[in-house]
Amino acid sequence: MSTPSRKRLMRDFKRLQHDPPAGISGAPYDNNIMLWNAVIFGPDDTPWDGGTFKLTLQFTEDYPNKPPTVRFISRMFHPNIYADGSICLDILQNQWSPIYDVAAILTSIQSLLCDPNPNSPANSEAARMFSENKREYNRKVREIVEQSWTAD
């Protein structure tokens, strides 16, 4: 059955295949256009450099009028990422707009890695460390990056 949300997701997928933004990839999981696997690579010249972080995106028939549920599968240490992998990001909550597609969502999450918002913490320890002890924060991030190479 082809619904407006499924048609839009097919368009998002084609665009992602033909013109992928640097450092991100995503595709529907097992022929289910409503569930995607994605990978974000840590941006160069940042503490996240070299990391490969896996995520899932779960869409509903309300997409693109409502955002997908996006969650990191990879272990993360970040001020705006909860312990369960869910992400505190304005465009996934109150600033959502139908103009965002999968590429825009993943690009926004990638930029959030390097540019956290410690004033809206999902992980208070990471937020405190980011604000008060950047060196220790970066060391913890490097540990997460190294774990991302060996995790399934």
Disulfide bonds with the S-S distance in Angstrom:
none
